[in-house]
Amino acid sequence: MLQTGQQDCAFGVFGAIDITSAPEDDTPAPRLRIVGDCVVVELSGEVDILTFHRMSPLLNSVAAGPYRVMVVDLTGTTFFDCSGLRLLERAAHRAAQHDGRVTVVCRHRLTLRLIALGGLTGLLAPAWTVGEAVRRDR
């Protein structure tokens, strides 16, 4: 199991998913870290149809993993479209199947609007910071 603060170590806990190799689209690889009893997945760069297929296996695996809460940190993203929304929705449903949930950390007004327009505000429960998202579960 990952220790608090460890990053990029998804292999032992979440299966053999390579999250550190350089992607073909130059989007930075997601980073994983543990904060309390939550796993935080930090996404950066563009989250769109091109990155959907690369990120989907990781998020699905983490959502079904040993941590009850997965926090997806979008503060490092530069672009987020409906493909990203679908990615989060799928991960949230996968987590719910395993008695878990997904919370999104986001400060970008347009991304928050997209989440609201998609009817996912209740499912994803956006938070302003990772600390706020983690505190909700105590």
mmCIF file of the C-alpha atoms, coordinates in Angstrom:
data_MODEL
# 
_entry.id   MODEL 
# 
loop_
_atom_site.group_PDB 
_atom_site.id 
_atom_site.type_symbol 
_atom_site.label_atom_id 
_atom_site.label_alt_id 
_atom_site.label_comp_id 
_atom_site.label_asym_id 
_atom_site.label_entity_id 
_atom_site.label_seq_id 
_atom_site.pdbx_PDB_ins_code 
_atom_site.Cartn_x 
_atom_site.Cartn_y 
_atom_site.Cartn_z 
_atom_site.occupancy 
_atom_site.B_iso_or_equiv 
_atom_site.pdbx_formal_charge 
_atom_site.auth_seq_id 
_atom_site.auth_comp_id 
_atom_site.auth_asym_id 
_atom_site.auth_atom_id 
_atom_site.pdbx_PDB_model_num 
ATOM 1   C CA . MET A 1 1   ? 0.000   0.000  0.000   1.00 0.00 ? 1   MET A CA 1 
ATOM 2   C CA . LEU A 1 2   ? 1.186   3.530  -0.704  1.00 0.00 ? 2   LEU A CA 1 
ATOM 3   C CA . GLN A 1 3   ? 2.450   5.547  2.210   1.00 0.00 ? 3   GLN A CA 1 
ATOM 4   C CA . THR A 1 4   ? 1.246   9.077  2.872   1.00 0.00 ? 4   THR A CA 1 
ATOM 5   C CA . GLY A 1 5   ? 3.037   11.455 0.532   1.00 0.00 ? 5   GLY A CA 1 
ATOM 6   C CA . GLN A 1 6   ? 4.308   8.832  -1.925  1.00 0.00 ? 6   GLN A CA 1 
ATOM 7   C CA . GLN A 1 7   ? 3.831   9.739  -5.570  1.00 0.00 ? 7   GLN A CA 1 
ATOM 8   C CA . ASP A 1 8   ? 3.827   7.957  -8.919  1.00 0.00 ? 8   ASP A CA 1 
ATOM 9   C CA . CYS A 1 9   ? 3.732   4.521  -7.272  1.00 0.00 ? 9   CYS A CA 1 
ATOM 10  C CA . ALA A 1 10  ? 0.516   3.113  -8.679  1.00 0.00 ? 10  ALA A CA 1 
ATOM 11  C CA . PHE A 1 11  ? 1.997   -0.191 -9.761  1.00 0.00 ? 11  PHE A CA 1 
ATOM 12  C CA . GLY A 1 12  ? 1.736   -2.225 -6.542  1.00 0.00 ? 12  GLY A CA 1 
ATOM 13  C CA . VAL A 1 13  ? -1.645  -0.998 -5.365  1.00 0.00 ? 13  VAL A CA 1 
ATOM 14  C CA . PHE A 1 14  ? -3.566  -0.251 -8.526  1.00 0.00 ? 14  PHE A CA 1 
ATOM 15  C CA . GLY A 1 15  ? -2.135  -2.819 -10.945 1.00 0.00 ? 15  GLY A CA 1 
ATOM 16  C CA . ALA A 1 16  ? 0.426   -2.530 -13.700 1.00 0.00 ? 16  ALA A CA 1 
ATOM 17  C CA . ILE A 1 17  ? -0.491  0.877  -15.060 1.00 0.00 ? 17  ILE A CA 1 
ATOM 18  C CA . ASP A 1 18  ? 2.436   2.894  -16.340 1.00 0.00 ? 18  ASP A CA 1 
ATOM 19  C CA . ILE A 1 19  ? 1.755   6.483  -15.310 1.00 0.00 ? 19  ILE A CA 1 
ATOM 20  C CA . THR A 1 20  ? 5.301   7.747  -15.666 1.00 0.00 ? 20  THR A CA 1 
ATOM 21  C CA . SER A 1 21  ? 6.100   7.127  -19.324 1.00 0.00 ? 21  SER A CA 1 
ATOM 22  C CA . ALA A 1 22  ? 6.129   10.060 -21.682 1.00 0.00 ? 22  ALA A CA 1 
ATOM 23  C CA . PRO A 1 23  ? 2.807   10.266 -23.527 1.00 0.00 ? 23  PRO A CA 1 
ATOM 24  C CA . GLU A 1 24  ? 2.661   10.771 -27.264 1.00 0.00 ? 24  GLU A CA 1 
ATOM 25  C CA . ASP A 1 25  ? 0.600   13.957 -26.920 1.00 0.00 ? 25  ASP A CA 1 
ATOM 26  C CA . ASP A 1 26  ? 3.051   15.764 -24.582 1.00 0.00 ? 26  ASP A CA 1 
ATOM 27  C CA . THR A 1 27  ? 0.477   15.936 -21.797 1.00 0.00 ? 27  THR A CA 1 
ATOM 28  C CA . PRO A 1 28  ? 2.157   15.443 -18.403 1.00 0.00 ? 28  PRO A CA 1 
ATOM 29  C CA . ALA A 1 29  ? 1.502   12.079 -16.775 1.00 0.00 ? 29  ALA A CA 1 
ATOM 30  C CA . PRO A 1 30  ? -0.982  12.053 -13.888 1.00 0.00 ? 30  PRO A CA 1 
ATOM 31  C CA . ARG A 1 31  ? 0.574   12.022 -10.434 1.00 0.00 ? 31  ARG A CA 1 
ATOM 32  C CA . LEU A 1 32  ? -0.712  10.020 -7.494  1.00 0.00 ? 32  LEU A CA 1 
ATOM 33  C CA . ARG A 1 33  ? -0.260  10.819 -3.835  1.00 0.00 ? 33  ARG A CA 1 
ATOM 34  C CA . ILE A 1 34  ? -1.892  9.812  -0.591  1.00 0.00 ? 34  ILE A CA 1 
ATOM 35  C CA . VAL A 1 35  ? -3.353  12.436 1.742   1.00 0.00 ? 35  VAL A CA 1 
ATOM 36  C CA . GLY A 1 36  ? -4.808  10.883 4.868   1.00 0.00 ? 36  GLY A CA 1 
ATOM 37  C CA . ASP A 1 37  ? -7.034  8.037  3.739   1.00 0.00 ? 37  ASP A CA 1 
ATOM 38  C CA . CYS A 1 38  ? -7.641  9.539  0.279   1.00 0.00 ? 38  CYS A CA 1 
ATOM 39  C CA . VAL A 1 39  ? -5.781  9.020  -2.960  1.00 0.00 ? 39  VAL A CA 1 
ATOM 40  C CA . VAL A 1 40  ? -5.200  12.232 -4.902  1.00 0.00 ? 40  VAL A CA 1 
ATOM 41  C CA . VAL A 1 41  ? -4.826  12.058 -8.675  1.00 0.00 ? 41  VAL A CA 1 
ATOM 42  C CA . GLU A 1 42  ? -3.307  15.241 -10.045 1.00 0.00 ? 42  GLU A CA 1 
ATOM 43  C CA . LEU A 1 43  ? -4.129  15.884 -13.694 1.00 0.00 ? 43  LEU A CA 1 
ATOM 44  C CA . SER A 1 44  ? -2.359  18.593 -15.636 1.00 0.00 ? 44  SER A CA 1 
ATOM 45  C CA . GLY A 1 45  ? -2.270  19.921 -19.151 1.00 0.00 ? 45  GLY A CA 1 
ATOM 46  C CA . GLU A 1 46  ? -5.169  19.184 -21.464 1.00 0.00 ? 46  GLU A CA 1 
ATOM 47  C CA . VAL A 1 47  ? -7.932  16.745 -20.573 1.00 0.00 ? 47  VAL A CA 1 
ATOM 48  C CA . ASP A 1 48  ? -9.690  15.992 -23.848 1.00 0.00 ? 48  ASP A CA 1 
ATOM 49  C CA . ILE A 1 49  ? -10.488 13.152 -26.241 1.00 0.00 ? 49  ILE A CA 1 
ATOM 50  C CA . LEU A 1 50  ? -6.789  12.581 -26.942 1.00 0.00 ? 50  LEU A CA 1 
ATOM 51  C CA . THR A 1 51  ? -5.921  12.057 -23.280 1.00 0.00 ? 51  THR A CA 1 
ATOM 52  C CA . PHE A 1 52  ? -9.188  10.316 -22.354 1.00 0.00 ? 52  PHE A CA 1 
ATOM 53  C CA . HIS A 1 53  ? -7.996  6.876  -23.477 1.00 0.00 ? 53  HIS A CA 1 
ATOM 54  C CA . ARG A 1 54  ? -4.700  7.209  -21.632 1.00 0.00 ? 54  ARG A CA 1 
ATOM 55  C CA . MET A 1 55  ? -6.190  8.445  -18.352 1.00 0.00 ? 55  MET A CA 1 
ATOM 56  C CA . SER A 1 56  ? -9.298  6.268  -18.269 1.00 0.00 ? 56  SER A CA 1 
ATOM 57  C CA . PRO A 1 57  ? -7.586  2.988  -17.231 1.00 0.00 ? 57  PRO A CA 1 
ATOM 58  C CA . LEU A 1 58  ? -5.721  4.761  -14.432 1.00 0.00 ? 58  LEU A CA 1 
ATOM 59  C CA . LEU A 1 59  ? -8.777  6.522  -13.000 1.00 0.00 ? 59  LEU A CA 1 
ATOM 60  C CA . ASN A 1 60  ? -10.912 3.378  -13.252 1.00 0.00 ? 60  ASN A CA 1 
ATOM 61  C CA . SER A 1 61  ? -8.246  1.355  -11.483 1.00 0.00 ? 61  SER A CA 1 
ATOM 62  C CA . VAL A 1 62  ? -7.761  3.907  -8.711  1.00 0.00 ? 62  VAL A CA 1 
ATOM 63  C CA . ALA A 1 63  ? -11.537 4.276  -8.278  1.00 0.00 ? 63  ALA A CA 1 
ATOM 64  C CA . ALA A 1 64  ? -11.835 0.518  -7.723  1.00 0.00 ? 64  ALA A CA 1 
ATOM 65  C CA . GLY A 1 65  ? -8.786  0.414  -5.449  1.00 0.00 ? 65  GLY A CA 1 
ATOM 66  C CA . PRO A 1 66  ? -8.350  0.234  -1.708  1.00 0.00 ? 66  PRO A CA 1 
ATOM 67  C CA . TYR A 1 67  ? -8.987  3.918  -0.971  1.00 0.00 ? 67  TYR A CA 1 
ATOM 68  C CA . ARG A 1 68  ? -12.595 4.911  -0.343  1.00 0.00 ? 68  ARG A CA 1 
ATOM 69  C CA . VAL A 1 69  ? -12.135 8.465  -1.614  1.00 0.00 ? 69  VAL A CA 1 
ATOM 70  C CA . MET A 1 70  ? -10.400 9.536  -4.806  1.00 0.00 ? 70  MET A CA 1 
ATOM 71  C CA . VAL A 1 71  ? -9.720  13.255 -5.144  1.00 0.00 ? 71  VAL A CA 1 
ATOM 72  C CA . VAL A 1 72  ? -9.096  14.360 -8.727  1.00 0.00 ? 72  VAL A CA 1 
ATOM 73  C CA . ASP A 1 73  ? -7.134  17.600 -8.684  1.00 0.00 ? 73  ASP A CA 1 
ATOM 74  C CA . LEU A 1 74  ? -7.794  19.629 -11.841 1.00 0.00 ? 74  LEU A CA 1 
ATOM 75  C CA . THR A 1 75  ? -5.972  22.785 -10.737 1.00 0.00 ? 75  THR A CA 1 
ATOM 76  C CA . GLY A 1 76  ? -3.088  22.025 -13.099 1.00 0.00 ? 76  GLY A CA 1 
ATOM 77  C CA . THR A 1 77  ? -5.250  21.549 -16.183 1.00 0.00 ? 77  THR A CA 1 
ATOM 78  C CA . THR A 1 78  ? -5.111  24.010 -19.045 1.00 0.00 ? 78  THR A CA 1 
ATOM 79  C CA . PHE A 1 79  ? -8.062  22.640 -21.030 1.00 0.00 ? 79  PHE A CA 1 
ATOM 80  C CA . PHE A 1 80  ? -11.034 20.490 -20.022 1.00 0.00 ? 80  PHE A CA 1 
ATOM 81  C CA . ASP A 1 81  ? -13.844 19.393 -22.320 1.00 0.00 ? 81  ASP A CA 1 
ATOM 82  C CA . CYS A 1 82  ? -16.783 16.969 -22.320 1.00 0.00 ? 82  CYS A CA 1 
ATOM 83  C CA . SER A 1 83  ? -14.380 14.030 -22.680 1.00 0.00 ? 83  SER A CA 1 
ATOM 84  C CA . GLY A 1 84  ? -12.904 15.003 -19.346 1.00 0.00 ? 84  GLY A CA 1 
ATOM 85  C CA . LEU A 1 85  ? -16.371 15.246 -17.887 1.00 0.00 ? 85  LEU A CA 1 
ATOM 86  C CA . ARG A 1 86  ? -17.121 11.716 -19.077 1.00 0.00 ? 86  ARG A CA 1 
ATOM 87  C CA . LEU A 1 87  ? -13.814 10.532 -17.617 1.00 0.00 ? 87  LEU A CA 1 
ATOM 88  C CA . LEU A 1 88  ? -14.769 11.864 -14.180 1.00 0.00 ? 88  LEU A CA 1 
ATOM 89  C CA . GLU A 1 89  ? -18.314 10.532 -14.391 1.00 0.00 ? 89  GLU A CA 1 
ATOM 90  C CA . ARG A 1 90  ? -17.090 7.025  -15.215 1.00 0.00 ? 90  ARG A CA 1 
ATOM 91  C CA . ALA A 1 91  ? -14.572 7.115  -12.364 1.00 0.00 ? 91  ALA A CA 1 
ATOM 92  C CA . ALA A 1 92  ? -17.258 8.307  -9.924  1.00 0.00 ? 92  ALA A CA 1 
ATOM 93  C CA . HIS A 1 93  ? -19.611 5.493  -10.926 1.00 0.00 ? 93  HIS A CA 1 
ATOM 94  C CA . ARG A 1 94  ? -16.775 2.968  -10.648 1.00 0.00 ? 94  ARG A CA 1 
ATOM 95  C CA . ALA A 1 95  ? -15.913 4.257  -7.174  1.00 0.00 ? 95  ALA A CA 1 
ATOM 96  C CA . ALA A 1 96  ? -19.569 4.035  -6.130  1.00 0.00 ? 96  ALA A CA 1 
ATOM 97  C CA . GLN A 1 97  ? -19.629 0.365  -7.177  1.00 0.00 ? 97  GLN A CA 1 
ATOM 98  C CA . HIS A 1 98  ? -16.856 -0.166 -4.611  1.00 0.00 ? 98  HIS A CA 1 
ATOM 99  C CA . ASP A 1 99  ? -18.484 1.940  -1.859  1.00 0.00 ? 99  ASP A CA 1 
ATOM 100 C CA . GLY A 1 100 ? -16.252 4.896  -2.651  1.00 0.00 ? 100 GLY A CA 1 
ATOM 101 C CA . ARG A 1 101 ? -16.599 8.312  -4.162  1.00 0.00 ? 101 ARG A CA 1 
ATOM 102 C CA . VAL A 1 102 ? -14.800 10.878 -6.278  1.00 0.00 ? 102 VAL A CA 1 
ATOM 103 C CA . THR A 1 103 ? -14.349 14.529 -5.392  1.00 0.00 ? 103 THR A CA 1 
ATOM 104 C CA . VAL A 1 104 ? -12.984 17.074 -7.847  1.00 0.00 ? 104 VAL A CA 1 
ATOM 105 C CA . VAL A 1 105 ? -10.711 19.964 -6.919  1.00 0.00 ? 105 VAL A CA 1 
ATOM 106 C CA . CYS A 1 106 ? -11.241 22.780 -9.368  1.00 0.00 ? 106 CYS A CA 1 
ATOM 107 C CA . ARG A 1 107 ? -11.013 26.563 -9.363  1.00 0.00 ? 107 ARG A CA 1 
ATOM 108 C CA . HIS A 1 108 ? -11.594 27.229 -13.035 1.00 0.00 ? 108 HIS A CA 1 
ATOM 109 C CA . ARG A 1 109 ? -14.955 28.877 -13.613 1.00 0.00 ? 109 ARG A CA 1 
ATOM 110 C CA . LEU A 1 110 ? -15.591 27.327 -17.049 1.00 0.00 ? 110 LEU A CA 1 
ATOM 111 C CA . THR A 1 111 ? -14.746 23.817 -15.870 1.00 0.00 ? 111 THR A CA 1 
ATOM 112 C CA . LEU A 1 112 ? -17.053 24.223 -12.883 1.00 0.00 ? 112 LEU A CA 1 
ATOM 113 C CA . ARG A 1 113 ? -19.772 25.443 -15.248 1.00 0.00 ? 113 ARG A CA 1 
ATOM 114 C CA . LEU A 1 114 ? -19.257 22.410 -17.487 1.00 0.00 ? 114 LEU A CA 1 
ATOM 115 C CA . ILE A 1 115 ? -19.601 20.130 -14.449 1.00 0.00 ? 115 ILE A CA 1 
ATOM 116 C CA . ALA A 1 116 ? -22.824 21.926 -13.482 1.00 0.00 ? 116 ALA A CA 1 
ATOM 117 C CA . LEU A 1 117 ? -24.253 21.842 -17.016 1.00 0.00 ? 117 LEU A CA 1 
ATOM 118 C CA . GLY A 1 118 ? -23.485 18.123 -17.163 1.00 0.00 ? 118 GLY A CA 1 
ATOM 119 C CA . GLY A 1 119 ? -25.557 17.646 -14.003 1.00 0.00 ? 119 GLY A CA 1 
ATOM 120 C CA . LEU A 1 120 ? -22.553 16.260 -12.108 1.00 0.00 ? 120 LEU A CA 1 
ATOM 121 C CA . THR A 1 121 ? -22.116 18.801 -9.309  1.00 0.00 ? 121 THR A CA 1 
ATOM 122 C CA . GLY A 1 122 ? -23.760 16.483 -6.772  1.00 0.00 ? 122 GLY A CA 1 
ATOM 123 C CA . LEU A 1 123 ? -21.842 13.430 -7.950  1.00 0.00 ? 123 LEU A CA 1 
ATOM 124 C CA . LEU A 1 124 ? -18.418 15.099 -8.083  1.00 0.00 ? 124 LEU A CA 1 
ATOM 125 C CA . ALA A 1 125 ? -18.877 17.579 -5.193  1.00 0.00 ? 125 ALA A CA 1 
ATOM 126 C CA . PRO A 1 126 ? -16.286 20.121 -6.398  1.00 0.00 ? 126 PRO A CA 1 
ATOM 127 C CA . ALA A 1 127 ? -13.939 21.545 -3.773  1.00 0.00 ? 127 ALA A CA 1 
ATOM 128 C CA . TRP A 1 128 ? -11.685 24.584 -3.952  1.00 0.00 ? 128 TRP A CA 1 
ATOM 129 C CA . THR A 1 129 ? -8.580  22.838 -2.517  1.00 0.00 ? 129 THR A CA 1 
ATOM 130 C CA . VAL A 1 130 ? -7.300  19.316 -1.874  1.00 0.00 ? 130 VAL A CA 1 
ATOM 131 C CA . GLY A 1 131 ? -7.370  20.075 1.847   1.00 0.00 ? 131 GLY A CA 1 
ATOM 132 C CA . GLU A 1 132 ? -11.054 20.967 1.672   1.00 0.00 ? 132 GLU A CA 1 
ATOM 133 C CA . ALA A 1 133 ? -11.828 17.788 -0.268  1.00 0.00 ? 133 ALA A CA 1 
ATOM 134 C CA . VAL A 1 134 ? -9.952  15.621 2.251   1.00 0.00 ? 134 VAL A CA 1 
ATOM 135 C CA . ARG A 1 135 ? -11.554 17.335 5.273   1.00 0.00 ? 135 ARG A CA 1 
ATOM 136 C CA . ARG A 1 136 ? -15.029 16.467 3.981   1.00 0.00 ? 136 ARG A CA 1 
ATOM 137 C CA . ASP A 1 137 ? -14.338 12.825 4.726   1.00 0.00 ? 137 ASP A CA 1 
ATOM 138 C CA . ARG A 1 138 ? -13.352 13.140 8.348   1.00 0.00 ? 138 ARG A CA 1 
# 
